[in-house]
Amino acid sequence: MDFIKKYANNDEEKILLKKTDDLIHRSEKTYSVLYSHFLTPAEQTLLSRVEEFYGIISFDGGYPDAERRMCRVKHDEYACDEGLPAVLYSVEITDSDAEISHRDVLGSLMGLGIKREAVGDIFANGNRAQFFCHRAICDYVEMNLQKIGRYRIKIKRGELSDIPEPKTETVSINVSSMRLDSVCGECFGLSRTKAAEAIKKGEVSVNWLIRCDTDREVYAGDKLSMRGKGKVEIVGVTGTSKKGRLFAEIKKYI
């Protein structure tokens, strides 16, 4: 397991790499597709860097724009896949004037003793919310999640159509190039130097994977997020100024 020493910088990363390597060996022996728990973007980034995992792993969080995703391990082309072991739940507070937040939902789930790694993305909108959880804890959730915060709820298994469409606004930016540091500076109201520092610190994700290379090019369709600053999607370059600067259009998530 020399690759673990190569890629891991701490004990937590060593454990994640070891667990993923074990999943790969189990997948090979059982000719089946296996899944990890829900992973953070940083954990996904670590696994995606491991050359020994190339062509064997992928990520799935239940819907195309998922941030927290499971690692899908498929060692053999003909391995049996029973599908993503995750369920989407919809909850509604009986008091229509009440409002719940992401924190309220997560806090109520963790108050039941559920670990964060068993819960995927969470969406909160007024008196309604949706969240993904690991299939192994479904019965427990359905039996025990009766309140969000101080409010009583109704809970049912949901559909992807229940996930609310994110609110965005289209904004034009003017950049010297489509380098990550330049684009992030304009998108998140920072100088290029400050944006580069944030990137190097691991505070910036491109398509939900942390990127630390400031000179990485970004393209139409890429989603960028910066810790504490929000998220944007690159629509595309719309023109060039007389001085050679680029005009680009972005969607800013509100």
Secondary structure, DSSP 8 states (H G I E B T S, - for coil): -HHHHHH--SHHHHHHHHHHHHHHHHHHHHTB-EEEEEE-HHHHHHHHH-GGGTTTEEEE-SSTT-SSEEEEE--STT-B-----EEEEEEEESSTT----HHHHHHHHHHTT--GGGEEEEEEETTEEEEEEEGGGHHHHHHH--EETTEEEEEEE--GGGS----EEEEEEEES-SBHHHHHHHHTT--HHHHHHHHHTT-EEETTEE---TT-B--TT-EEEETTTEEEEEEEEEEE-TTS-EEEEEEEE-
